[in-house]
Amino acid sequence: MSIEGTPVMTPGEDPVAVPFRLRPQLREQASQTARRYGVGERAVLLAALLATRFRHTRREHAEVRLSPDARRAVPLTVTGELTFAELLRAADKGLTDGPTAEPADDTASGGAVERMVLQYEEDAAPVPGGDHLHCVVRAVEPVVEGALVCGRLPSGCTAEEWTARFLTLLADAVRRPGARVDELALLSPQRQAALAAEANASFEEYRDLRTLHGAFEETVRRHPEAVAVEAGGRATTYAELDGRANLLAHTLAAAGIGAESLVAVRVERSADLVVALLAVLKRGAAFVPLVPSLPAERVAVITGDARVAAVIVDPSGTDRLDGLGVPLIPVPAEGSAPAAPEADVPLDQAAYVYYTSGSTGTPKGAVLDHRCAAGRLEWLGRRYGLQPGDRVVHKTPLIFDVAIWEIFGPLAAGATILMADPGAESDVVHLSRLLSTERTVFAHFVPSMLNAYLNLAPEVDCPDLRWVQLSGEAAGTRLLERFAERFEAELHNLYGQTETSEVAGWEGRSYDGTGGLPIGRRLGIYRLFVLDEALRPVPPGVPGELCVSGTGGLARGYLGRPGLTAERFVPHPYPVADGERLYRTGDLVTVDADGLVQYLGRVDNQVKIRGCRVETGEVEAVLAGHDAVRECAVTVFRDESDDNQLAAYVVTGDETVEELAAYAEERLPGFMLPAVYVRLDALPHTPSGKLDRLRLPAPSLDDRQARAGDDAPRSPLEEQVAELWREVLGVERIGRTDNFFAVGGNSLKSLQLLNRVNATFGVQVSVRDFFALPTVEGIAGGVERALTELVAGLSDEEAAMLLGTL
């Protein structure tokens, strides 16, 4: 389980011991449980204390002393996957073996060890003070009573509440010792019902929703001559866009495409892209997003799984599509039609199918209908109130669902889609021009990309920019501070999934809380529940899984995956309508008493790489498909820039890392490719035979530069460029023809590199130029051409001065 933060803990306001007494029935159940498992009664209480503490802190390692002044402790490990019976046996063994460990040093452990004192003595009393848990138990037949000093407490939790949760968990555990720690109740049924009722008490209901294309067509009738799309220096009006989409819809109809057909769209970011999407929707079909950069095998997997009826392409863009066995339909370069073929499209008809990383080794397609999409558009319209003439930046590649809102949000309001050039979504100079364009009011960033923009983009005036939206990964408070120093706009930190929409949000220009920015409070039609593994509400401040509901706001499920659909979309335990479902996000969060949600991490191995969702299991499955790979594991590590990167650990024969990487590149999109491959003789395993990810070694310098070539630079200019590469990638060796993205580079590092190149040589090499030939040789050639053009326009004296600075 990954944790990116910890719940806020504050010293208990009242250090006085809280007395407790086990009711006779509970005492008898605890005794029966002890006898059943052949353990001592105090082990039952210790296991319940450990489980309660773990549920509040998610810290797996604990040290238990048997008196306040003891110099040695009993080391124990707790996880949410352990059953209470397993934890009970471990606690009893620890107590039987006695203290064996010196207490861990706070600095060395990073504060990750929970400290407890458990005294089973008649005359002892708990000692107030410190941040540890101190429990004294007295057993005088037939009564068991005691007292607790709780030390640190979750924010907003009193010592009395913590003690009540401990007793509730104990009662549940002795009734169900086979239940996992994460399934044990912390609250009474009455309190659970009250929290569920609070979550159900507030949400919006939207009536008279319109389909995605229906909202666009209403705008066409109201503002036919308004500009719908600006791309590549060309403007397209709503009427022109509609006419072209109608024409393409006729072509689709002639190909037999209609209601519930699935049509892949592989068109560069342009007005043609919007034409393609609208044409599919006008036919009552659903689109499946693709982008030209996807590997051919990935395209084949997605189109095959979706059984697409056709692929809509750029007129000249059919590369890597040979052999799909489906029609390729180009977007017409000219012409229009006054109306599309008649098609009745109800709100519950599929609108699009988004493929995301799948833990089983293949991507999974989430099917979204028009009602779900329309609810999101309605919220956008109410919150932002876009008007004709307003511009919204569209830079997100179509395979990420933020693109849907960048496109259809403005189209529903009569505003203008201001498109970034194809491939230029990470070009900070280009983006700064878009943001500073007159009446550009809205833009979206992934937090890591906003950080890169603030680091590298030229400072420009953005007088009309009103809202910048973040989503995709956790955002820190320092990012907000830097944003507020640079922009006058509001920052909106939104949270959602492909399977829903944005379901929570936080807005502001400053935040004085601890940890990162919160993901906020519920939005629109959605209701949020923080639940345990048994789908019961957990107390405010206690980590739990965020589960989402909202009538008409969830995906249908995963295309052709009924088992996975049933696993993630479950019957709602607290419905407001018959048959309502609940989506289990897999995200670990806390929620405070005011409904503010804070993201902590994941309950599985899903990770975010530059804002993109990656199931490490899918990457592992692809690598395991290579004949030479006997074992493999994929994890996340932090590179020298503190960014998340994927590392692949492989046990192979004689195949080189280069061969394995090439195999992966043919099957995975760029954001899912490991940045480094680490060859091992064997993967580490726990005594139970499971992969021990904690013992996987950190990638070494040799690992990180294993794919670097040995062809040395051939000129002083190439040597200067190579040195910049070494600085950005954190390696010592680089070849002049090495591909930047094959030796540990990525889109964000490319921005750092280009910034240094342009600053060093006083030229402007664009992101698109770099992506066209991402080698030392290629960049040096680009710099040389730019310098030649620059010098050609200078006098001899100016040229001499320029060359003297290089």
Sequence and secondary structure as in RCSB ss.txt:
>XXXX:A:sequence
MSIEGTPVMTPGEDPVAVPFRLRPQLREQASQTARRYGVGERAVLLAALLATRFRHTRREHAEVRLSPDARRAVP
LTVTGELTFAELLRAADKGLTDGPTAEPADDTASGGAVERMVLQYEEDAAPVPGGDHLHCVVRAVEPVVEGALVC
GRLPSGCTAEEWTARFLTLLADAVRRPGARVDELALLSPQRQAALAAEANASFEEYRDLRTLHGAFEETVRRHPE
AVAVEAGGRATTYAELDGRANLLAHTLAAAGIGAESLVAVRVERSADLVVALLAVLKRGAAFVPLVPSLPAERVA
VITGDARVAAVIVDPSGTDRLDGLGVPLIPVPAEGSAPAAPEADVPLDQAAYVYYTSGSTGTPKGAVLDHRCAAG
RLEWLGRRYGLQPGDRVVHKTPLIFDVAIWEIFGPLAAGATILMADPGAESDVVHLSRLLSTERTVFAHFVPSML
NAYLNLAPEVDCPDLRWVQLSGEAAGTRLLERFAERFEAELHNLYGQTETSEVAGWEGRSYDGTGGLPIGRRLGI
YRLFVLDEALRPVPPGVPGELCVSGTGGLARGYLGRPGLTAERFVPHPYPVADGERLYRTGDLVTVDADGLVQYL
GRVDNQVKIRGCRVETGEVEAVLAGHDAVRECAVTVFRDESDDNQLAAYVVTGDETVEELAAYAEERLPGFMLPA
VYVRLDALPHTPSGKLDRLRLPAPSLDDRQARAGDDAPRSPLEEQVAELWREVLGVERIGRTDNFFAVGGNSLKS
LQLLNRVNATFGVQVSVRDFFALPTVEGIAGGVERALTELVAGLSDEEAAMLLGTL
>XXXX:A:secstr
 EESS   EEE S  S EEEE  HHHHHHHHHHHHHHT  HHHHHHHHHHHHHHHHH   EEEEESSTT S BEE
EE  TTSBHHHHHHHHHHHHHH   B    HHHHTT EEEEEEE  SS      SSSEEEEEEEETTEEEEEEE 
 EEETT  HHHHHHHHHHHHHHHHH TTSBGGGS  S HHHHHHHHHHHHS      S   HHHHHHHHHHH TT
SEEEEETTEEEEHHHHHHHHHHHHHHHHHTT  TT EEEEE  SSHHHHHHHHHHHHTT EEEE  TTS HHHHH
HHHHHHT SEEEE TT  TT TT  S EEE  SS   SS       TTSEEEEEEE  TTSS EEEEEEHHHHHH
HHHHHHHHH   TT EEEE S TTSTHHHHHHHHHHHHT EEEE  TT TT HHHHHHHHTSTTEEEEEE HHHH
HHHHHHS     TT  EEEE SS   HHHHHHHHHH SSEEEEEEE TTS EEEEEEES   SSSS   BEE TT
 EEEEE TTS B  TTS EEEEEE TT S  EETT HHHHHHHEEE SS SSTT EEEEEEEEEEE TT  EEEE
EESSSEEEETTEEEEHHHHHHHHHTSTTEEEEEEEEEE TTS EEEEEEEEESS  HHHHHHHHHTTS GGGS S
EEEE SS  B TTS B GGGS    HHHHTTT      SSHHHHHHHHHHHHHHT S   TT  GGGTT  HHHH
HHHHHHHHHHHT    HHHHHHS SHHHHHHHHHHHHHHHHHTS HHHHHHHHHH 
